[in-house]
Amino acid sequence: MKSIINRVTSIFIIVLILSIFNFNLGYAQEPSKAKFDFRNTNWGMTKVEVKATGFNELIEDKDDMLIYSDVIGGDMNVIVAYIFDDGQLVKGKYLFRTTDDENQYIHDYKRVKETLTLKYGPPKSDEEIWTDEVYKEDPEKWALAVSSGNLTYKTVWETGTTAIRLVLHGDGSNTMFGVIYSSKRSEHPKQEVK
């Protein structure tokens, strides 16, 4: 009789410990959300698989790239690019559409940076790179410094599989504001969305 009580007690303790650590004891558990590398996709997916994820308006389907139009954050118009190498997804980009208000770029950069920091944690690096410091002491002219190529904002995060770069810079005639997600597992030629 003592042996049965000890055995029942041991089983009870094991069940209690397993339930405390939330082990699956044969009961149905709610499936966990899938983890994605870029939007609802993972590195290595084919174009067919990426298309099947059902995104908004497809703008262009090139050999090595799918380009979509979308709105994120409720009001930010973006071009979304999926870039492939040897038929496999290796990079994704959000390219924010141009605005007439150059100061809006800096505001939006900070907004996107805050969102990415909430999602991925503190950045690995966060830089303001000045090539010409003529406007550095005058924050009212930082948008001009960006568009003229004198100031670049760059913030980087990393996950186990992905390098994420938020970039805002100009070259005197164009301002580029985007987020670039790159697979850390593959080396691939640099592709640009034009």
N, C-alpha and C positions, 0 to 999 in steps of 0.2 A: 504494500500500500504506500509506504514511504517512497518507494521508487517511482510510482505513478505520480505522486504529488511533486516530486523533484523534477520529473520529466515535463509535466504540465507547467510548472513554474519556469523551467528553462525555456520552453516554447513561448510562453507569455512574454518573457523578457526579450527574447529574440524578435518577436513580432513587434513589441513596443519600440525597440531600438531601430528596427527597419522602418517603422512608420515615422519615427522622429526624423530620420534622415531621408524620408520621402522616397523610398525605394518602391518600385512597382511590384506589388504582390499579386499580380494577375488581374487587378481591377483595371477597367478602362480609364486611361488618363487622357486629358485634353491634349491634342497634338500641339507641339510647340511651333511657333512661327518659324518659317524658313528664313535662313540667313542669306542675304544677297550681297554681291560685290558692288553692283551698280544698278540702281532702281530695282526692278524685279528680275534681274539676270545675274548670272555667275560667269566668271572667266572660263573660257573654253567652249561656251555655247556656240552653236552654228547660227547663221543668219535666219534659217527657218525657225529655230527654237526662239530666237529673240523676237522675231515677228509674231510668233504665237502668244507672246505675253500681252498683246493687245493694247498698244499705246495709241496716242492721238494721231493726228494727221501726219502721214508719211509724206515728206517733201521730196526725198530723193533716195534711190536705191542704186548705189554704185557697187562695183566688184568687191571693194574692201570696206564699205561704209554704208550704214543706214542713217538717214537724217530725218528727224521728226521735229514738229513744232509743238510746244506745250506751254502751259502756264503753271508756275510753281509758287508756293508761298501766297497763293490767293491773287497776286497781281503782278508777278514778274514773268514777262514773256521771255521764253528761252528757245534756243535751238538745241536739240538733244541729239548727239552723235554717238553712234556705236561703231567702233573701229575694229576691224578684223585683220588677223595675220594668219596666213595658211588656213583660212576658213574658220578660225576660232576667235571669239571675242577676247580682246586684250586691253581695250581702253574704252572709256566712256567720257563724254564731255557735256557740260551745260555751258552754252555760250549765251550770255545775256544780250538781248537785243538793245540796239543803241537808243539813247534818249537825247533830247536836245539840251537837257539840263546836266551839264558835266558834274555839278556838285552831287547830283543824285547817285552817280556811280560810287562815290565814296560812302554815302549813306547806305546804299544797297550792299556794298562790300562788307561793311560792319554788321549789317543785318544777317547776311549769309554766314559770315564768320561766327557770329553768335549761335546761329542754328547748328552749324557743323560742330562747334565746340560742345554744345549740349548733346549732340549725337555721338561724337567720337572721343570726347574728353579734351583735356588741354592739348594744344598743338605741339608737335615736335619742334617746329620753328615758326617764328612770326617776325617778319621783317618789313621795314620801310627802307627801301634802298634809294638813296639820292645820288644821281649822277652829276647834278648841278644844284647847288644849295641856294640858288638865288631867291627862291620863294620859301625856304625852309622856316623862316621866322614869321611868315605871314600865312596862317592856316586858311584865310579867305581865298588864297591863290593856289591851294594844293591841287584843286581840280585842274587848273591850268598846268601845273607842274606834271600831273599825271598825263594829260593829253599831249603835252609837248615832249614826253619821254624823259623828263627830269626826275620823276618819282615813280617807283614801282612798289606796290603792295604785294606781298607773297606770304601765305600761311600754309603750312604743311602738317598733315596728320597721317598716321599709318595705322592699319589694322594688320592682322596676320597675313592677309592676302593682297592688300591694296595700299597704294600710295595715293593720297588725296592732296591736290594742290589747288588752292584758291589764289587767283592771280588777277591783279588790276594794273594795267600799264598801257602806255601809248607810244606812238612813234612819230608824232608831229602831225599826222593826218588821220590816223585811226586810233581808237581806244579799244582795247580788248579786256573784257571782264568775263571770267569764266571759272568753272571748277572742273578739274581734270582728274579722273579716276583712272589709275593704271595698275595693271596686274603686276605684282612683284615677282611672279614666277617666270615671266617670259621676257626675252629681249626681242624687241621688234623695231622696225624702222619708224621714225617719227612721221606721223601723218597729220596733216593740218586740214581743218575745215575751212573752205574758202567761200 
